Amino acid sequence: MTEIVTLQLSETLAQKAKAIAAFTHRRLEDVLLEWINRAITELPVESLPDEQVLALCDMQMESEQQEIFSDLLARQREGQLTNSEVLQLDELMQVYRRGLVSKAKALKVAVERGLKPPLDGNG
């Protein structure tokens, strides 16, 4: 079952979402749903069960996102990005950074729980 909800977005948020939707050939609604789902599923790592903590330790960016991200970074170095691509690169950079932070938190929790050895080899 689904429910239709009408949202009023800031102009900046709407532009970012539209740019990402256009670049990834997806509907605006799908991009927004992905963002909402991500926000809901990003619970504090400390509250996750062991198997989810370990899964977060091994998490990687989706291959399609990684390809687009790499391409945009290469084109940025060459100074060849359009305004919408700059917005998309910014969004993917945020996804990448959030992923790194999540992995770091998960690794800390995994070490504290004794699921993984400390990185320094002590303990």
DAJO-V695589 format. One record per residue. N is the residue number from 1. RES is the residue in one small letter. SS is DSSP state (H for helix, E for strand, C for the rest). PHI is phi in degrees with one decimal (* if undefined). Layout:
BEGIN
n: {N,N}
res: {RES,RES}
ss: {SS,SS}
phi: {PHI,PHI}
END
This chain:
BEGIN
n: {1,2,3,4,5,6,7,8,9,10,11,12,13,14,15,16,17,18,19,20,21,22,23,24,25,26,27,28,29,30,31,32,33,34,35,36,37,38,39,40,41,42,43,44,45,46,47,48,49,50,51,52,53,54,55,56,57,58,59,60,61,62,63,64,65,66,67,68,69,70,71,72,73,74,75,76,77,78,79,80,81,82,83,84,85,86,87,88,89,90,91,92,93,94,95,96,97,98,99,100,101,102,103,104,105,106,107,108,109,110,111,112,113,114,115,116,117,118,119,120,121,122,123}
res: {m,t,e,i,v,t,l,q,l,s,e,t,l,a,q,k,a,k,a,i,a,a,f,t,h,r,r,l,e,d,v,l,l,e,w,i,n,r,a,i,t,e,l,p,v,e,s,l,p,d,e,q,v,l,a,l,c,d,m,q,m,e,s,e,q,q,e,i,f,s,d,l,l,a,r,q,r,e,g,q,l,t,n,s,e,v,l,q,l,d,e,l,m,q,v,y,r,r,g,l,v,s,k,a,k,a,l,k,v,a,v,e,r,g,l,k,p,p,l,d,g,n,g}
ss: {C,C,C,C,C,C,C,C,C,C,H,H,H,H,H,H,H,H,H,H,H,H,H,H,C,C,C,H,H,H,H,H,H,H,H,H,H,H,H,H,H,C,C,C,H,H,H,C,C,H,H,H,H,H,H,H,H,C,C,C,C,C,H,H,H,H,H,H,H,H,H,H,H,H,H,H,H,C,C,C,C,C,H,H,H,H,H,H,H,H,H,H,H,H,H,H,H,H,H,H,H,H,H,H,H,H,H,H,H,H,H,H,C,C,C,C,C,C,C,C,C,C,C}
phi: {*,-121.4,-132.3,-88.6,-128.4,-102.1,-118.6,-106.8,-99.7,-64.5,-60.9,-63.2,-63.4,-62.0,-64.3,-61.8,-63.7,-64.4,-64.3,-67.0,-61.0,-65.7,-68.6,-94.3,57.7,-123.0,-75.3,-55.6,-59.4,-67.9,-64.2,-64.4,-62.2,-61.1,-63.0,-65.0,-60.0,-62.4,-63.3,-70.8,-83.3,-87.8,-76.4,-57.2,-58.7,-60.8,-90.4,-85.1,-69.9,-51.3,-64.4,-74.4,-62.2,-64.3,-63.0,-64.7,-59.8,-100.9,-64.0,-136.8,-62.4,-55.8,-59.6,-63.9,-63.0,-62.1,-63.3,-63.4,-58.6,-61.5,-62.9,-65.0,-62.4,-63.5,-70.1,-65.7,-59.6,-89.8,70.0,-113.8,-92.0,-81.2,-60.2,-68.9,-71.0,-62.7,-62.5,-65.5,-60.8,-60.7,-64.4,-66.8,-64.3,-64.9,-60.6,-61.8,-63.7,-60.3,-63.2,-63.3,-64.3,-61.9,-62.6,-63.9,-63.6,-64.5,-63.8,-60.1,-65.1,-61.8,-67.6,-60.3,-85.0,78.7,-81.9,-137.1,-74.0,-60.4,-65.5,-79.8,86.0,-91.6,121.1}
END
